[in-house]
């Protein structure tokens, strides 16, 4: 019984966070993208003084697409957790 409830609660949590990321609820995905862009740096043997405008826009758009995709994957995994949790109740 506790595993089933844990699966259901975890599934609901994954779905809520996934929908928030995929739909950019209250700027959650935007803040996540800004944090990711500050944290994740390209690996290069050459030092860069700064990002060029077009390159920065392209990099940001890749993060946006990844965030939307990641939100969809989280919703799918939340549905799987709900199904497994419901199956454990039976």
Buried (B, 14 or more C-beta within 10 A) or exposed (E): EEEBEEBBEBBBEBBBBBBBBBEBEEEBBEEBBEEEBEEEEEEEEEEEEEBEEEEEEEBBEEBBEEBBEBBBBBBEBBBEBBEBBEEBEE
